[in-house]
Amino acid sequence: MQPTAGVPAGPLTGVRVIEIGSFVAVPLAGMTLAQLGADVVRVDPVGGAADYRRWPVAQAGTSIYWTGLNKGKRSFVADLRAPDGQQVVQRLIAEAGVVLTNMAGRQWLSYDTLAGLRPDLIHLEVLGKADGSTAVDYTVNAAVGFPLITGPGDYRAPINHVLPAWDIACGLHGALAVAAAVHRRENTGQGARISLALEDVALATAGTLGFLTEAMVNGTRREPIGNALYGQYGQSFTSSDGATFMIVTLTDRHFRDLTELTGTTEVLAALASARDIDFSDEGQRYRNRDLLTGLFGGWFAECTADQIEAALGETSLLWDRYRNFTEVAAGQRVRDSAMFAPLHQPGVGEYLAAGLPTRIDGVHAPAAAAPELGADTVAILADRLGISPEDIDKLCQSGTVATD
């Protein structure tokens, strides 16, 4: 990613990366590295990879999904099925020194093959499962347990979440691992063979957050609880005019503010005495969540959304209003954010695009447009590999590489 005028160079400026992958994890890893300053070249097969036209698409037919995950990269197209095309890509990888891929099982892209061309290669391979078998976010999610604790408490069928959480976490883990490997190589000259399985990311996360440990240690099975907050008191409430709010209490002060706001302080004191409930204990608040929700819900149901927002703004409570993507896109969170800036994306149009979420030296690195497929093929062959215009023309005519 080329530095933008007035924006400090990213910490990975000077690092060259070749990305050969589809869907979310690998492209997100590559885009994150690009936003940190690396020069990332995405390599696609002729006509684009499997995700090149994935929904959502703009009116012109351009994939909003693909352009969103490939911002700030350059595009190189080659015949990845032909030995000549594979050889050209191998040369690019050897020149760059870093490759990201989820094309497991291809000998020409393996660490052993490529490290023979460049011994200090950093090679990240994203797998579905650690044994090399295939898996995607939605199958991994089904296998690790989360859909069975998602949704209403009286609904027993699994509910998949729409966010590809494991793909996202995997992509960020991959970018972190590559950045760490680059740092080590700069200090020791040693490359890295990095293997990252989507299922391992999901299992590790489920263990770290206690979902698996709870089952191992306590022998219990977590049940779905709707919009309640496990182990604390949190719940969604709907206003008289149909707006829904999420309310979270993590401290005694939060809980006191909620009871004062809803006028239930005295009633709760009486209930605590009559039923021997200690509402200062967050565990007891959680166990008696239905009772509390019934008491608090009346106040929310009698107030308009504007009244609720004004009242909540005067408290310490953690809260927000449920909004759809259309509302968020048009709202102040996007319009007033320093992370978003106007971006013209060919085939999509102009929109506010998010840059790097992290501020580095006080600045969000801005988003850069995704490349048109194959737009950089000729320049990369000339600049990176020193191939003459005549030989580049021969490669194009033979179909070894392409510019679209």
Secondary structure, 3 states (H helix, E strand, C coil): CCCCCCCCCCCCCCCEEEEECCCCHHHHHHHHHHHCCCEEEEEEECCCCCCCCCCCECCCCCEHHHHHHCCCCEEEEECCCCHHHHHHHHHHHHHHCEEEECCCCCHHHCHHHHHCCCCCCEEEEEECCCCCCCCCHHHHHHHHCHHHHCCCCCCCCCCCCCCCHHHHHHHHHHHHHHHHHHHHHHHHCCCEEEEEEHHHHHHHHHHHCCHHHHHHHHCCCCCCCCCCCCCCEEEEEECCCCCEEEEEECCHHHHHHHHHHHCCHHHHHHHHHHHCCCCCCHHHHHHCHHHHHHHHHHHHHHCCHHHHHHHHCCCCCEEEECCCHHHHHHCHHHHCCCCEEEEEECCCEEEEEECCCCEECCEECCCCCCCCCCCCHHHHHHHHHCCCHHHHHHHHHHCCEECC
